[in-house]
Amino acid sequence: MGSVFLVRHATTRASASGTNLGQADDAALTADGDRLAARVGGAIALELEALAGRDFRLVSSPARRCLTTAEAIARAIAPTSDSLPIATEVGLRELDYGAWEGLTAEECRRRDPELRAAWEADPVEVRAPGGESGGDVAARAFPVLDGIEAWLAADRRRAAVVVSHNHVIRLRLAASLGLPLADYRRRLQIEPGSYSLVTMMAGDQVPAVRRIGIVPA
């Protein structure tokens, strides 16, 4: 059946410095991030050639850092085309960090030691102060991804690229791998500008996770 590439947007100043970047700041990619996005596009273009996909969808979070990454991928996949359509889905936005926006993990621990400890123990059930939990992210992102996967499952010649964020991708990979969702932060690390590849299987079989967190050199 068809395959989906789950792509984390390329590098921003926040990801380079280790500070939380959720929904409050629509940050751009850094110059290094622009170059990384181009490499991601090239790598996915080669992967698509091997998959021999004939029907393709490109979907992105509406965040600027994701759209810029998606545009670089589109140019790599269809370099002679004027434009490759990019559909945006608000459900693919990053976790809303609330009062933790712009802070490092250590700054969050100093600000809210008990809440941060509870969030790190179970980020699916516990919300950031004034923000979201991983469960909230899954509740809005998974229906979008379910729809894409249903479309892919109908034909092995179909492929999709979904450009999104750290929490969205780790939650979905945890679900695809059969891991407890509460462990998604502990068990999975997804770097900026990385892609994971998941192939839908026939019938009721679980998806096959073929790549996790590949960062093109």
SVG drawing of the C-alpha trace seen along z (x, -y; Angstrom):
<svg xmlns="http://www.w3.org/2000/svg" viewBox="-10 -35 36 43">
<polyline fill="none" stroke="black" stroke-width="0.4" points="0.0,0.0 1.0,-3.7 3.7,-5.4 3.9,-8.6 7.0,-10.6 6.6,-12.4 9.0,-15.4 9.9,-17.6 10.5,-21.2 14.2,-22.2 16.2,-24.3 15.0,-27.5 16.8,-29.6 14.7,-28.0 15.5,-24.5 19.2,-25.4 19.1,-26.9 16.9,-24.3 14.0,-26.6 10.3,-25.7 8.7,-26.9 5.0,-26.1 2.3,-28.3 3.0,-31.8 5.9,-32.7 5.7,-32.0 9.4,-31.7 11.3,-31.4 14.1,-28.9 17.7,-29.9 20.1,-30.0 21.3,-26.5 17.6,-25.5 17.0,-26.6 20.0,-24.5 18.8,-21.5 15.3,-21.8 16.8,-21.6 18.7,-18.4 15.6,-16.9 13.8,-17.6 16.5,-15.9 16.5,-12.8 12.7,-12.4 12.8,-12.9 15.2,-9.9 13.0,-7.9 9.9,-8.6 11.7,-7.4 12.4,-4.1 8.8,-3.8 7.6,-4.6 4.6,-6.6 2.3,-8.0 -0.2,-9.8 1.2,-12.3 0.1,-14.6 2.1,-17.2 0.5,-18.4 1.9,-20.9 1.2,-22.5 0.4,-26.2 3.5,-27.3 6.0,-29.3 8.8,-27.0 6.9,-24.0 5.6,-25.7 9.2,-26.8 10.4,-23.2 7.5,-21.9 8.2,-24.4 11.8,-23.2 10.6,-19.6 8.1,-20.6 11.0,-22.1 13.1,-19.0 10.2,-16.6 9.0,-18.6 11.9,-20.9 10.4,-21.6 6.9,-22.4 5.7,-25.9 4.1,-24.7 3.3,-21.6 0.2,-22.1 0.7,-22.2 -2.4,-21.6 -2.3,-23.1 -3.9,-21.5 -4.2,-23.4 -4.5,-20.1 -0.8,-19.5 0.4,-22.5 2.9,-22.1 2.0,-21.6 0.9,-24.9 3.5,-25.4 1.5,-28.1 3.7,-29.8 6.6,-27.5 6.9,-29.1 10.4,-30.3 11.9,-28.6 14.4,-25.8 13.6,-22.5 15.6,-23.6 13.9,-27.0 10.5,-25.2 11.7,-23.0 12.7,-26.0 9.5,-27.9 7.1,-25.0 9.0,-22.1 6.0,-19.9 4.0,-20.5 7.1,-20.0 7.9,-16.7 4.3,-15.5 4.4,-16.6 7.7,-14.7 6.2,-11.6 3.1,-11.7 3.0,-14.4 -0.1,-12.9 -2.3,-13.6 -0.6,-16.6 -0.9,-20.0 1.7,-22.8 0.5,-25.8 -2.0,-27.6 -1.2,-25.3 -1.8,-21.7 -0.9,-18.2 0.3,-15.5 -3.2,-14.1 -4.6,-17.4 -2.1,-17.3 -3.1,-13.7 -6.8,-14.6 -6.4,-17.2 -3.5,-15.7 -4.5,-12.1 -7.8,-12.6 -5.8,-14.5 -3.2,-11.7 -5.9,-9.0 -7.4,-10.6 -4.1,-10.7 -3.3,-7.1 -6.8,-5.9 -6.1,-7.5 -2.7,-5.8 -4.1,-2.4 -6.3,-2.3 -3.4,-2.2 0.3,-1.2 1.2,-3.8 0.2,-6.6 2.6,-8.6 2.3,-11.6 4.7,-13.9 3.5,-15.5 5.6,-18.4 4.9,-19.0 6.4,-19.3 8.3,-17.5 5.4,-16.4 3.0,-15.6 5.5,-13.3 6.7,-11.5 3.2,-10.9 2.2,-9.4 5.4,-7.2 4.7,-6.0 1.2,-5.0 2.5,-3.3 5.1,-1.4 2.6,-0.3 4.3,-2.1 2.4,-3.6 1.7,-7.2 2.9,-8.4 6.4,-7.3 6.6,-9.2 9.1,-11.8 11.3,-9.2 11.4,-6.7 11.6,-8.8 13.9,-11.6 13.2,-13.4 15.7,-16.1 14.9,-19.2 15.0,-18.4 14.5,-14.7 12.1,-12.4 10.5,-9.1 8.8,-6.7 5.7,-4.6 4.1,-2.3 0.5,-1.3 -0.3,2.4 -3.2,4.4 -6.3,5.1 -6.1,4.6 -2.3,5.0 -0.4,2.3 1.7,-0.1 5.3,0.8 7.7,-1.9 10.6,-1.8 12.7,-4.8 12.8,-6.9 14.4,-10.3 16.7,-10.3 18.6,-13.6 20.2,-14.0 23.9,-14.7"/>
</svg>
